[in-house]
Amino acid sequence: TTIGVDAFRSAIIHTSTLDLPESLTSIQGGAFREIGGGVQTIILHKNLTSMGNGVFYGVTSINVVYCLAATPPTIDNGAFQYVAENATLYVTSSALSAYQGADGWKGFKEIKAIEGNVPCSKPDIHFFEDNWLLNITCATPHATIYYNTDGSNPTTSSTKYTTPFFYT
C-alpha cells in the first residue's frame, strides 16, 4: 500500500497519535507535509520500505516517531526536515545500530530502543443510533490495553480492554 504525493499536505488531522496502516510499504513525497492538528507521535509499521522527500516536512508538533521496520526504510532528503532535530526515534532493539547509522534517520535528536509497548492507536468507532462500538488496537502484539471513558489518560488501574464493546 502506498500513500501518494501530497496526499494529506497541509491537512488538519485532529489526533495526537498518527498510527499508519500496517500494510503501508511506501509514503511518497510531501504526503503529510505541514499538517496541522497537533500530531505528536507517528507510528510507522514493519512493512514500510521507503519514504519520499519532505513526507513530514515542517510538522514541528511531532516529538516521537516509532519505526517498527527491522531494516531502516530508505528515505529521501528532508523526509523529517524541521522534525528530526527535536524528536526522539524509537526502534526495535535489534535494529538500533542500523538506524543510528542510516542516512535520513541518524538526524533525530535521539534514537532509542523501544522499551515496553508502542502507544495504542485511537479507537475504531462505529456509530449505531445512540451506541458506539469501540475497537481499540495496538501496534505491540499481545499488549495489555487499558482505557478510561472520562477523557483522562489510562493507567494500569484503569479498565482492562479485552474485546470490542458498545458505549452509550
C-alpha positions as a printed NumPy array, in Angstrom:
array([[  0.   ,   0.   ,   0.   ],
       [  1.221,   3.49 ,  -0.848],
       [  0.253,   6.973,   0.347],
       [  0.607,   9.253,  -2.666],
       [  2.406,  12.526,  -3.275],
       [  0.955,  15.405,  -1.216],
       [ -1.992,  13.178,  -0.176],
       [ -2.577,  14.979,   3.141],
       [ -0.418,  18.058,   2.585],
       [ -1.472,  20.931,   4.875],
       [ -4.468,  18.934,   6.164],
       [ -5.701,  19.371,   9.715],
       [ -5.505,  15.96 ,  11.416],
       [ -7.047,  16.047,  14.89 ],
       [ -5.175,  13.293,  16.688],
       [ -2.12 ,  13.204,  18.904],
       [ -1.003,   9.815,  17.504],
       [ -0.889,   9.108,  13.77 ],
       [ -0.763,   5.307,  13.534],
       [ -0.272,   4.498,   9.854],
       [ -1.602,   1.215,   8.386],
       [  0.442,  -1.936,   8.943],
       [  0.126,  -2.755,   5.23 ],
       [  1.834,   0.511,   4.248],
       [  5.032,  -0.042,   2.236],
       [  5.671,   3.417,   0.771],
       [  4.941,   7.058,   1.599],
       [  5.538,   9.393,  -1.33 ],
       [  6.919,  12.918,  -1.171],
       [  5.07 ,  15.57 ,   0.79 ],
       [  2.33 ,  13.16 ,   1.902],
       [  1.988,  14.741,   5.355],
       [  3.909,  17.956,   4.715],
       [  2.946,  20.788,   7.07 ],
       [ -0.106,  19.034,   8.514],
       [ -1.797,  20.731,  11.437],
       [ -3.945,  19.493,  14.283],
       [ -1.311,  18.688,  16.875],
       [  0.068,  15.308,  15.78 ],
       [  2.781,  14.477,  18.336],
       [  3.507,  10.796,  17.712],
       [  3.959,   8.882,  14.44 ],
       [  3.848,   5.08 ,  14.267],
       [  5.457,   3.531,  11.178],
       [  4.999,  -0.237,  10.915],
       [  7.303,  -3.083,   9.929],
       [  6.307,  -3.273,   6.231],
       [  7.414,   0.286,   5.418],
       [ 10.345,   0.234,   2.957],
       [ 10.543,   3.79 ,   1.573],
       [  9.635,   7.417,   2.217],
       [  9.873,  10.257,  -0.281],
       [ 11.185,  13.791,   0.055],
       [  9.52 ,  16.004,   2.663],
       [  6.985,  13.429,   3.902],
       [  6.665,  15.063,   7.337],
       [  8.379,  18.346,   6.422],
       [  7.574,  21.145,   8.852],
       [  5.329,  19.171,  11.228],
       [  7.015,  20.649,  14.271],
       [  4.434,  19.258,  16.712],
       [  5.918,  15.75 ,  16.23 ],
       [  8.152,  14.809,  19.156],
       [  8.137,  10.99 ,  18.935],
       [  8.432,   8.624,  15.959],
       [  8.187,   4.84 ,  16.253],
       [  9.55 ,   2.848,  13.319],
       [  8.975,  -0.895,  13.668],
       [ 10.743,  -1.934,  10.446],
       [ 13.669,  -4.277,  11.129],
       [ 15.675,  -2.546,   8.383],
       [ 15.603,   1.254,   8.156],
       [ 13.343,   2.258,   5.263],
       [ 15.106,   4.292,   2.586],
       [ 14.147,   7.929,   2.883],
       [ 14.802,  10.864,   0.61 ],
       [ 16.264,  14.14 ,   1.823],
       [ 14.103,  16.196,   4.086],
       [ 11.57 ,  13.483,   4.968],
       [ 11.696,  14.702,   8.569],
       [ 13.049,  18.222,   7.952],
       [ 12.296,  20.547,  10.9  ],
       [ 11.089,  17.492,  12.843],
       [ 14.021,  15.138,  13.487],
       [ 16.245,  17.564,  15.353],
       [ 13.566,  17.933,  18.046],
       [ 12.111,  14.407,  18.059],
       [ 13.043,  11.029,  19.516],
       [ 13.027,   7.99 ,  17.226],
       [ 12.14 ,   4.65 ,  18.825],
       [ 13.069,   1.407,  17.045],
       [ 13.371,  -2.262,  17.966],
       [ 16.48 ,  -3.051,  20.   ],
       [ 17.781,  -5.386,  17.274],
       [ 17.633,  -2.555,  14.709],
       [ 19.041,   0.242,  16.895],
       [ 22.554,   0.367,  15.424],
       [ 21.233,   0.19 ,  11.853],
       [ 19.045,   3.277,  12.384],
       [ 21.839,   5.143,  14.165],
       [ 23.953,   4.869,  11.017],
       [ 21.264,   5.157,   8.333],
       [ 21.003,   8.226,   6.133],
       [ 17.882,  10.215,   6.902],
       [ 17.388,   8.531,  10.257],
       [ 20.562,   9.458,  12.12 ],
       [ 19.49 ,  13.134,  12.285],
       [ 16.973,  12.568,  15.072],
       [ 17.641,  14.244,  18.418],
       [ 17.793,  10.783,  19.993],
       [ 17.417,   7.226,  18.728],
       [ 16.356,   4.749,  21.387],
       [ 15.277,   1.128,  21.64 ],
       [ 11.596,   0.562,  22.356],
       [ 11.041,  -0.437,  25.966],
       [  7.579,  -1.772,  26.722],
       [  4.616,  -1.187,  24.427],
       [  4.187,   1.083,  21.437],
       [  1.28 ,   3.503,  22.082],
       [ -2.114,   2.246,  21.03 ],
       [ -3.968,   3.915,  18.227],
       [ -7.183,   5.805,  18.631],
       [-10.203,   3.535,  18.84 ],
       [-12.028,   2.374,  15.725],
       [-15.531,   3.715,  16.388],
       [-18.729,   2.64 ,  14.611],
       [-21.958,   4.503,  15.36 ],
       [-25.266,   2.669,  15.878],
       [-28.075,   5.103,  16.761],
       [-27.256,   6.001,  20.389],
       [-24.427,   3.465,  20.829],
       [-20.785,   3.41 ,  19.725],
       [-18.934,   0.177,  19.016],
       [-15.339,   0.66 ,  20.17 ],
       [-12.445,  -1.467,  18.929],
       [ -9.05 ,  -0.5  ,  20.359],
       [ -5.868,  -1.756,  18.679],
       [ -2.168,  -1.524,  19.419],
       [  0.992,  -1.846,  17.33 ],
       [  2.578,  -4.056,  20.002],
       [  1.435,  -7.668,  19.584],
       [ -0.306,  -9.057,  22.687],
       [ -0.101,  -5.721,  24.503],
       [ -2.272,  -5.167,  27.567],
       [ -4.559,  -2.22 ,  26.816],
       [ -6.264,  -0.09 ,  29.467],
       [ -8.869,   2.597,  28.834],
       [-10.976,   5.262,  30.519],
       [-14.255,   6.821,  29.437],
       [-13.744,  10.106,  31.31 ],
       [-11.135,  11.592,  28.964],
       [ -8.183,  11.025,  31.307],
       [ -5.056,   9.103,  30.302],
       [ -5.359,   5.415,  31.186],
       [ -3.104,   3.732,  33.726],
       [ -2.767,   0.113,  34.839],
       [ -5.517,   0.896,  37.366],
       [ -7.951,   1.726,  34.529],
       [-10.344,  -0.735,  32.904],
       [ -8.541,  -3.52 ,  31.026],
       [ -9.641,  -3.852,  27.378],
       [-10.438,  -7.397,  26.238],
       [-12.928,  -7.157,  23.361],
       [-14.835,  -4.539,  21.302],
       [-17.743,  -3.092,  23.272],
       [-20.725,  -0.783,  22.938],
       [-20.539,   2.569,  24.693],
       [-23.65 ,   4.698,  25.149]])
